[in-house]
């Protein structure tokens, strides 16, 4: 198969056949003043040597900071073999192939991925992945409205303890379709959603309730109570989960009496390095009864004419290359490369390895919280259980303190005041298995020094 | 040659309509349509109470190769969707004019029905489509 689809002579032949002089003539209905003539401000191409120096300069500017920042993306140890295998030629394509069935290896890998994600989330089926955690939640909201045929309101409850970036993405994507998103306050003592704030909605037509576990503050929500309330109220439940945490915590399929209806989240913790916000990947799984409303690709296992096992894209009839404007979703692809890494990561660690990562991350965060709370002027903010993130409160605004820590090459956490004005003295801190006890002591010492200095007061 | 019962009315988009004794009508897809689609793997029928206009997409029939809309031949309020199809979509292939019905609805006006084709006209329509 030639990989340059159109040679000069192919193009000439096609243009001659239809009687057009040049490719530009095909676009002559676009007014000249609307066409861009070159891109101002974009420099001419740099050669490999030049661009390497530019990129090394950027990398040097980042430095080698000690990272206690999570807030949705997490630094975990990625065994070298994960990306050594992922970048092999056989896997190194970021896309599901167009002639999907020609690539049985790729399909088998996605099938294994789906199996592992369905198992982690405790639900029947997983898709082949989505773009990232935020867009996965937006798709889950759209899906809930499609799937819940009795609910006419398209009202969706979003807890304030849900990742603020996800709330924004859900609003920008699904908000265009006349959905009504309503915010639920968090309990000021626990940093989690309380059942009381759902009372005003009792008996009302609410399409879906979103529950993040662990929530944005790292705190654990009382998922069983919340799910049972939703189901009693005829409301679907969308779970937003951290896949690492599922090695220890109850899977969404087991929340409450009936389990969550849709689970989604950010797949980055599974073998994908922190990288300026992406590319990461989103995941989504659901119950069998909603599978036709699930966006994205799904790989199924089948047999060929001779009875040999094989893999195929399934349920494609609901996708946009067949259904056009009536497709279930405009998501027709997946994050192939990152899913490859995640599948190898999960395979390598196994359930026991993932559990150790989760347990160690939880233990390190508890140690971090204790160490930081001993610093004068610092205390833990919320009561109750957390996973691998927690909130500390300072006796002063957090921003200048974090800036001072950065000068010590420490990323001290997320300044919650950026998203929650009432938490302007609070920092969301995180420690995974990659942070040693010495790292934690380094942070506590630096914080203590910064708190003593007048500059950050 | 496909089966075209004489007692039913038809649309150009291959739906059939049967008038029931209580004044409601039963709607499905023709033998020709089920054959053209191939083995159905999923059928989505409307909920009771939904109001549809003639020509509105009101059900979806999905085969291994395509998903197609079924258009309501008449305007009215849906009284019942065929729930049996959720677990047995193959009924539409096996018995398109019987157990494979898709929905029942109460028509807004009888005039809509008069505008539909009878069996002879539908048969000619199929011939003209084939030629």
Interface residues (C-beta under 8 A of the other chain):
Chain A: X149 X150 X292 X317 X318 X322 X323 X326
Chain B: X41 X42 X44 X47 X57 X62 X63 X64 X65 X66 X67 X69
